[in-house]
């Protein structure tokens, strides 16, 4: 299974700098010392604020306490919804549309989560005044069930003798300022809201869940902006949501206020109107009003963008060095990057994704990765993971020179006895379970009459050798 429709990964991303005195392994003295438990909050790359997205973010954060990256995330979700299913990017047999789920994580009062939506709402109002039919439907009332969600974009139904006309425009921007509500609903027995949202991210038609309920919504284009505190996210996100593909459909970003402004000032109306006019030009370019005609604007990558993306896909986009739970949360980095890059290209009124669009998109992916690790991984766990990552690199370099090696040789020759058994076992397991595997292991048969355990012999896999 892969990240386009399901799940897996491989290769290191967590920095191995400043880990330990002996090739990534702590000394006995260091292991006995208290582990550092303090980390800096994730800091996004300014490259994230590319083009119109950056202009909106800066307009909303100027002279306010609102984090520009939080504004940008909400605006990207809104704009991706407004664009609809006209533009598409084929990846294998899957056609991806610009459809984003963004989750803003920040502590209560410091995340300024409500303020991060304010400018986007003003832009929507200005856009409706310029051209009433081009803006998407917005739902802010909170979601509770699959059926309630389908009712917002239904295909029509019969109510007694009356025929209820279908909602032709399937563009729906859902704003969940209290995303904890969605997680609460998913904990209720029989509630299928999270499954419906998974289908919406995929663009799959929502069919009736029961024989008695004939309500359906074909080809939905639902985008979502959510906000939650880290404590709520940790307490309410159950193992099922972490591993069933629900959580990894969200671009999770950490964003809190960056300064104290006692008297914040509103974005001037003329600036809002100018930005709304820019949005309108994008929606006219993609012909967003043609809500009944889908997939009429193909998007592709330039040769340079393909080259950059290929390198990322073979490296950090399939990295699993943060451990299985975190990797499960990051499994859709690749399709998410392409959706972001497509959005940036369309903002430039282009149907070709270029290198600068990939660079802006990977900035968001990296911020999402660091945000997830910041929230879900304790500092002590991160230090342990760093140590194993350093051991992974050392084993790969050793096997590249040695060709093949026994477990005893890895301990005695590669680490010279300075690495713990747990660290070496963890590194070997990570290399074996990578997708595709980075090393192989063969059991060397015992000599006739010999006693004792059989010997494991390790070597680089063919995939790893090709990438060397």
Steps between C-alpha positions, in 0.01 A plus 500: 500500500629851437438854606276578201217284628624323813831466684907447533866673485903524537828714579613747774376859550551584869825690539786299643699805599609540863400148594795337666874473543553168320353484151143569606507281813494643853776407743417317825534832686268679258240224521491536877456879478150657494369532144441855372123553493485838327452576131428802286157516344495426124598796282369492141709597199408846360482325161158375614361851450527487124308730266139585579499269804782705653333829414180396678697372800701820533195722451322323785796488739623858454433698820329201666599203716375246244755252374542548122542126441169427670329755275674347199387146589136608533518698178649203312215278620244762395655565159545129431127463562406794278707361210294182502551191286581678176881473524646154548842336515521136383720275717486147370132412482405763759400853405578742779310823545603799710326385817657571840425423864697730734516469878632797700651389832567756773437551867178671605535878489845482339409332173273790401301237314191715449703798379671276244162461325382860514674632190402194295135564588537863394653389172209262442252784557688731263514223239123449521445871445723488190343184357228325707509161327871427522546456877454157663245400762631541857388293796594616849233328705704195600481150356342213689411216261566369150135560415519861613807553284338343194191718546714810437595386147233241419399369157133562561243285677131444546329632811156350503343600169742789455819476294786694657729636229867397512777737602701525179794692648686243710764746619476517880746663738451362850633715784540310826628758748458232767642198320474311828129469409587280199722278713229473765247394236732233362522340845126432503406145411373466144599854400653502151588870473876441489455240224289749301768766535762255379288439191459875448878556502525227237213651301298178525123522464312463828247222466218412742630330813170316563205373296263739675710807422516567126691829526817514288755755376690426181845642425527722809760774520527558873792683661543549871659748738523378856649638821588319821725527803785249534358356822162434337666342198709266713215399728234452231697355209463128549721231353235430236516857363880489508521185290188486280599786272272764652768709674756484220264672258551822697782747460563556871686820581610648830434876506477742791526875533847636434462838668287699743284772343263668751308685227496293180385674183269368233623436148392804291192431288676610182763229562226241556326603176826483304572149631142390424548620141813284477303201628230564242758499219616155616147364515427633153825343375394155627137563396381417850143595412470195273398291801330235287806454277791338680856409407531737207831665597794255511806602703851362448855543635786659311814288452678691777206457738489127420869467581465677836190303589666169408787572739260595778287192438799270532611678817312700757148444365528131592712547810402281796777587743266655758347161582179323401236718675639826360560346156133399488407865557724611213416232246341732244783749467550431128143556374461791740814662358368466144164648597674797662731546202199489266331770707808725480520448123133590448550812714761599240239432228706205375409142422861386537653443843848650506796468737396802709157345559661174619733695730210690658303177542787308661538787745145428623563125509814548709317730739226240528754228576668705771162601646386138525824395668483800736150406616511120493863420590650579840847655505646186660345281230637731232851467645469119494382515140794724409737246649349216297508714184871563549552124544303436179732726303808337653381147419420592139844659453665194660314252278574706190872445566481153655249347257343274762541458872390289794327651802818455704705687238252790503538526876876455520627654175238756406432636850812364675286400796385857571133457403238333715326183383166686499632772271652254251189279502281806448713617206504156335124464544441843347712408197324164455148645537559800274284507188673386288745318737844661521684182607442126475579225748591138425542220749838333457463125557710352780791277411424131541527404864528862618290620793357835598272746323503545125679807362315791337681666210395852398553678168367807322189433293508545124291817536747650745795409281339671201441816700856514631 
